[in-house]
Amino acid sequence: MMARCIQLDMECAAVCYATAQVMSIGGQTTKELCATCADICDACADECSKHENSHCKECAETCRRCAEECRKMAA
């Protein structure tokens, strides 16, 4: 039941970390990575929202905020 949630959590964390690393060096692909990061954060938030535990609720809220900020940077 939680396998997809855990998988998306791990993917989201990896993409967020990679995006932050590229941003920190002024990378040329920052906008594209931010758009991708927003997409994976949305997917993770949608999945986590399906679960009632407090960790998933907190994760969903955090992912939604991250997606919002990433979209601003991708614009």
DSSP file (Angstrom, degrees, kcal/mol; ACC not computed):
  #  RESIDUE AA STRUCTURE BP1 BP2  ACC     N-H-->O    O-->H-N    N-H-->O    O-->H-N    TCO  KAPPA ALPHA  PHI   PSI    X-CA   Y-CA   Z-CA
    1    1 A M              0   0    0      0, 0.0     4,-0.3     0, 0.0     3,-0.2   0.000 360.0 360.0 360.0 -38.0    0.0    0.0    0.0
    2    2 A M     >  +     0   0    0      1,-0.2     4,-2.8     2,-0.1     5,-0.2   0.447 360.0  95.8 -96.8  -0.9    2.8    2.4    0.8
    3    3 A A  H  > S+     0   0    0      1,-0.2     4,-2.5     2,-0.2     5,-0.2   0.917  86.9  45.2 -59.4 -46.2    5.3    1.2   -1.8
    4    4 A R  H  > S+     0   0    0      2,-0.2     4,-2.6     1,-0.2    -1,-0.2   0.901 113.3  51.6 -64.7 -39.8    4.3    3.9   -4.4
    5    5 A C  H  > S+     0   0    0     -4,-0.3     4,-2.4     2,-0.2    -2,-0.2   0.937 111.7  45.7 -61.4 -48.1    4.4    6.6   -1.7
    6    6 A I  H  X S+     0   0    0     -4,-2.8     4,-2.3     2,-0.2    -2,-0.2   0.907 112.2  51.6 -63.4 -42.4    7.8    5.6   -0.6
    7    7 A Q  H  X S+     0   0    0     -4,-2.5     4,-2.5    -5,-0.2    -2,-0.2   0.936 111.9  46.0 -60.5 -47.4    9.1    5.4   -4.2
    8    8 A L  H  X S+     0   0    0     -4,-2.6     4,-2.9     1,-0.2     5,-0.2   0.877 109.6  55.4 -65.4 -36.9    7.8    8.9   -5.0
    9    9 A D  H  X S+     0   0    0     -4,-2.4     4,-2.4    -5,-0.2    -1,-0.2   0.931 110.9  45.0 -58.1 -45.5    9.3   10.2   -1.8
   10   10 A M  H  X S+     0   0    0     -4,-2.3     4,-2.1     2,-0.2    -2,-0.2   0.904 114.6  47.4 -67.9 -41.6   12.7    8.9   -2.7
   11   11 A E  H  X S+     0   0    0     -4,-2.5     4,-2.6     2,-0.2     5,-0.2   0.923 112.6  50.0 -63.9 -43.9   12.4   10.2   -6.3
   12   12 A C  H  X S+     0   0    0     -4,-2.9     4,-2.9     1,-0.2     5,-0.2   0.927 110.4  49.3 -61.2 -46.6   11.2   13.6   -5.1
   13   13 A A  H  X S+     0   0    0     -4,-2.4     4,-2.4    -5,-0.2    -1,-0.2   0.905 112.1  48.9 -60.3 -41.8   14.1   13.9   -2.7
   14   14 A A  H  X S+     0   0    0     -4,-2.1     4,-2.5     2,-0.2    -2,-0.2   0.915 113.6  45.4 -65.3 -43.4   16.6   13.0   -5.3
   15   15 A V  H  X S+     0   0    0     -4,-2.6     4,-2.6     2,-0.2    -2,-0.2   0.906 113.1  50.1 -68.3 -41.4   15.2   15.5   -7.9
   16   16 A C  H  X S+     0   0    0     -4,-2.9     4,-2.4    -5,-0.2    -2,-0.2   0.926 112.5  47.5 -61.6 -44.2   15.0   18.3   -5.3
   17   17 A Y  H  X S+     0   0    0     -4,-2.4     4,-2.3    -5,-0.2    -2,-0.2   0.939 113.1  47.4 -63.1 -47.1   18.6   17.7   -4.2
   18   18 A A  H  X S+     0   0    0     -4,-2.5     4,-2.4     1,-0.2     5,-0.2   0.904 111.9  50.7 -62.3 -41.2   19.9   17.6   -7.8
   19   19 A T  H  X S+     0   0    0     -4,-2.6     4,-2.5     1,-0.2    -1,-0.2   0.923 110.5  48.8 -62.6 -44.8   18.0   20.7   -8.7
   20   20 A A  H  X S+     0   0    0     -4,-2.4     4,-2.2     1,-0.2    -1,-0.2   0.890 110.4  51.9 -62.4 -39.1   19.3   22.6   -5.6
   21   21 A Q  H  X S+     0   0    0     -4,-2.3     4,-0.8     2,-0.2    -2,-0.2   0.932 111.4  45.7 -63.8 -45.7   22.9   21.5   -6.5
   22   22 A V  H ><>S+     0   0    0     -4,-2.4     5,-2.6     1,-0.2     3,-0.7   0.901 112.4  51.7 -65.5 -40.1   22.6   22.7  -10.1
   23   23 A M  H ><5S+     0   0    0     -4,-2.5     3,-1.7     1,-0.2    -1,-0.2   0.896 103.4  59.2 -61.2 -39.5   21.1   26.0   -8.9
   24   24 A S  H 3<5S+     0   0    0     -4,-2.2    -1,-0.2     1,-0.3    -2,-0.2   0.727 108.9  43.7 -65.9 -21.3   23.9   26.5   -6.4
   25   25 A I  T <<5S-     0   0    0     -4,-0.8    -1,-0.3    -3,-0.7    -2,-0.2   0.295 116.7-110.8-105.2   9.8   26.5   26.5   -9.3
   26   26 A G  T < 5 -     0   0    0     -3,-1.7    -3,-0.2    -4,-0.2    -2,-0.1   0.865  49.2-166.6  68.1  35.9   24.4   28.7  -11.6
   27   27 A G    > < -     0   0    0     -5,-2.6     3,-1.0    -6,-0.1    -1,-0.1  -0.118  27.5-128.6 -60.4 152.1   23.7   25.8  -14.0
   28   28 A Q  T 3  S+     0   0    0      1,-0.2     3,-0.3     2,-0.1     4,-0.2   0.660 105.8  55.1 -74.3 -17.5   22.3   26.5  -17.4
   29   29 A T  T 3> S+     0   0    0      1,-0.2     4,-2.7     2,-0.1     5,-0.2   0.177  70.8 114.6-102.4  17.1   19.5   23.9  -17.0
   30   30 A T  H <> S+     0   0    0     -3,-1.0     4,-2.7     1,-0.2     5,-0.2   0.905  75.4  48.8 -57.0 -47.0   18.1   25.4  -13.8
   31   31 A K  H  > S+     0   0    0     -3,-0.3     4,-2.0     1,-0.2    -1,-0.2   0.919 113.3  46.9 -62.0 -43.8   14.7   26.5  -15.3
   32   32 A E  H  > S+     0   0    0      1,-0.2     4,-2.1     2,-0.2    -1,-0.2   0.909 113.4  48.7 -64.4 -42.0   14.1   23.1  -16.8
   33   33 A L  H  X S+     0   0    0     -4,-2.7     4,-2.9     1,-0.2    -2,-0.2   0.887 108.7  53.5 -66.4 -38.2   15.1   21.3  -13.7
   34   34 A C  H  X S+     0   0    0     -4,-2.7     4,-2.3    -5,-0.2    -1,-0.2   0.898 108.5  50.1 -63.4 -39.1   12.8   23.5  -11.6
   35   35 A A  H  X S+     0   0    0     -4,-2.0     4,-1.8     2,-0.2    -2,-0.2   0.917 113.3  45.6 -64.2 -42.8    9.9   22.6  -13.9
   36   36 A T  H  X S+     0   0    0     -4,-2.1     4,-2.4     2,-0.2     5,-0.2   0.902 111.0  53.2 -65.6 -41.3   10.7   18.9  -13.5
   37   37 A C  H  X S+     0   0    0     -4,-2.9     4,-2.4     1,-0.2    -2,-0.2   0.904 107.1  51.9 -61.0 -41.9   11.1   19.3   -9.8
   38   38 A A  H  X S+     0   0    0     -4,-2.3     4,-2.2     1,-0.2    -1,-0.2   0.905 109.4  50.6 -61.4 -41.4    7.6   21.0   -9.6
   39   39 A D  H  X S+     0   0    0     -4,-1.8     4,-2.2     2,-0.2    -2,-0.2   0.927 112.4  44.5 -63.5 -45.8    6.1   18.1  -11.5
   40   40 A I  H  X S+     0   0    0     -4,-2.4     4,-2.4     1,-0.2    -1,-0.2   0.867 111.8  53.8 -69.6 -34.5    7.6   15.4   -9.3
   41   41 A C  H  X S+     0   0    0     -4,-2.4     4,-2.6    -5,-0.2    -1,-0.2   0.900 108.7  49.8 -64.3 -39.8    6.7   17.4   -6.1
   42   42 A D  H  X S+     0   0    0     -4,-2.2     4,-2.6     2,-0.2    -2,-0.2   0.927 111.4  48.4 -62.7 -45.0    3.1   17.5   -7.4
   43   43 A A  H  X S+     0   0    0     -4,-2.2     4,-2.1     1,-0.2    -2,-0.2   0.910 113.0  47.8 -62.1 -42.6    3.0   13.8   -8.0
   44   44 A C  H  X S+     0   0    0     -4,-2.4     4,-2.9     2,-0.2     5,-0.2   0.919 112.0  49.5 -64.8 -44.0    4.5   13.1   -4.5
   45   45 A A  H  X S+     0   0    0     -4,-2.6     4,-2.1     1,-0.2    -2,-0.2   0.905 109.8  51.6 -62.0 -42.1    2.0   15.4   -2.9
   46   46 A D  H  < S+     0   0    0     -4,-2.6     4,-0.4     2,-0.2    -1,-0.2   0.920 113.9  43.5 -61.8 -43.6   -0.9   13.8   -4.6
   47   47 A E  H >< S+     0   0    0     -4,-2.1     3,-1.4     1,-0.2     4,-0.3   0.934 113.5  49.7 -68.2 -46.1    0.2   10.3   -3.5
   48   48 A C  H >< S+     0   0    0     -4,-2.9     3,-1.7     1,-0.3    -1,-0.2   0.829 100.8  65.4 -63.9 -30.7    1.0   11.3    0.0
   49   49 A S  T 3< S+     0   0    0     -4,-2.1    -1,-0.3     1,-0.3    -2,-0.2   0.700  90.5  66.7 -64.4 -18.4   -2.4   13.0    0.3
   50   50 A K  T <  S+     0   0    0     -3,-1.4     2,-0.3    -4,-0.4    -1,-0.3   0.640  91.5  75.7 -75.7 -14.6   -4.0    9.6    0.0
   51   51 A H    <   -     0   0    0     -3,-1.7   -49,-0.0    -4,-0.3     0, 0.0  -0.772  68.6-148.3-107.9 146.4   -2.6    8.5    3.3
   52   52 A E        +     0   0    0     -2,-0.3    -1,-0.1     4,-0.1    -3,-0.0   0.598  60.9 108.6 -88.1 -13.4   -3.9    9.5    6.8
   53   53 A N  S  > S-     0   0    0      1,-0.1     4,-1.9     4,-0.0     3,-0.2  -0.295  75.7-120.3 -72.2 155.3   -0.6    9.4    8.8
   54   54 A S  H  > S+     0   0    0      1,-0.2     4,-2.4     2,-0.2     5,-0.2   0.820 109.5  58.5 -64.9 -32.8    0.9   12.7    9.9
   55   55 A H  H  > S+     0   0    0      1,-0.2     4,-2.5     2,-0.2    -1,-0.2   0.940 108.3  45.5 -62.7 -45.9    4.2   12.1    8.0
   56   56 A C  H  > S+     0   0    0      2,-0.2     4,-2.6     1,-0.2    -2,-0.2   0.884 111.9  51.5 -66.8 -38.0    2.4   11.8    4.7
   57   57 A K  H  X S+     0   0    0     -4,-1.9     4,-2.0     2,-0.2    -1,-0.2   0.927 112.7  45.6 -63.2 -44.3    0.3   14.9    5.4
   58   58 A E  H  X S+     0   0    0     -4,-2.4     4,-2.3     2,-0.2    -2,-0.2   0.898 112.5  51.4 -65.2 -40.6    3.3   16.9    6.3
   59   59 A C  H  X S+     0   0    0     -4,-2.5     4,-2.9    -5,-0.2     5,-0.2   0.925 108.6  51.2 -61.9 -45.5    5.2   15.6    3.2
   60   60 A A  H  X S+     0   0    0     -4,-2.6     4,-2.1     1,-0.2    -1,-0.2   0.915 111.2  47.5 -59.8 -44.4    2.2   16.5    0.9
   61   61 A E  H  X S+     0   0    0     -4,-2.0     4,-2.0     2,-0.2    -1,-0.2   0.919 113.5  47.7 -63.3 -43.5    2.1   20.1    2.3
   62   62 A T  H  X S+     0   0    0     -4,-2.3     4,-2.5     1,-0.2    -2,-0.2   0.909 110.9  51.1 -65.1 -42.6    5.9   20.5    1.9
   63   63 A C  H  X S+     0   0    0     -4,-2.9     4,-2.7     1,-0.2    -1,-0.2   0.879 108.4  52.1 -63.5 -37.7    5.9   19.1   -1.6
   64   64 A R  H  X S+     0   0    0     -4,-2.1     4,-2.1    -5,-0.2    -1,-0.2   0.909 110.6  47.4 -65.6 -40.7    3.1   21.5   -2.6
   65   65 A R  H  X S+     0   0    0     -4,-2.0     4,-2.2     2,-0.2    -2,-0.2   0.914 112.7  49.7 -65.0 -41.5    5.1   24.5   -1.3
   66   66 A C  H  X S+     0   0    0     -4,-2.5     4,-2.8     1,-0.2    -2,-0.2   0.927 109.6  50.9 -62.9 -44.8    8.2   23.3   -3.1
   67   67 A A  H  X S+     0   0    0     -4,-2.7     4,-2.3     1,-0.2    -1,-0.2   0.906 109.2  51.7 -59.5 -42.0    6.3   22.9   -6.3
   68   68 A E  H  X S+     0   0    0     -4,-2.1     4,-1.5     1,-0.2    -1,-0.2   0.929 112.5  44.5 -61.0 -46.7    5.0   26.4   -6.0
   69   69 A E  H  X S+     0   0    0     -4,-2.2     4,-1.9     1,-0.2    -2,-0.2   0.888 111.5  53.6 -66.9 -38.6    8.5   27.9   -5.5
   70   70 A C  H  X S+     0   0    0     -4,-2.8     4,-1.9     1,-0.2    -1,-0.2   0.893 105.8  53.2 -63.8 -38.8    9.9   25.8   -8.3
   71   71 A R  H  X S+     0   0    0     -4,-2.3     4,-1.0     1,-0.2    -1,-0.2   0.885 106.7  53.0 -63.5 -37.3    7.3   27.1  -10.7
   72   72 A K  H  < S+     0   0    0     -4,-1.5     3,-0.4     1,-0.2    -1,-0.2   0.911 112.1  45.0 -62.0 -41.8    8.3   30.6   -9.8
   73   73 A M  H  < S+     0   0    0     -4,-1.9    -1,-0.2     1,-0.2    -2,-0.2   0.779 110.4  54.4 -74.6 -25.8   11.9   29.9  -10.6
   74   74 A A  H  <        0   0    0     -4,-1.9    -1,-0.2     1,-0.2    -2,-0.2   0.665 360.0 360.0 -80.4 -15.8   11.1   28.1  -13.8
   75   75 A A     <        0   0    0     -4,-1.0    -1,-0.2    -3,-0.4    -2,-0.1   0.493 360.0 360.0 -71.2 360.0    9.1   31.0  -15.2
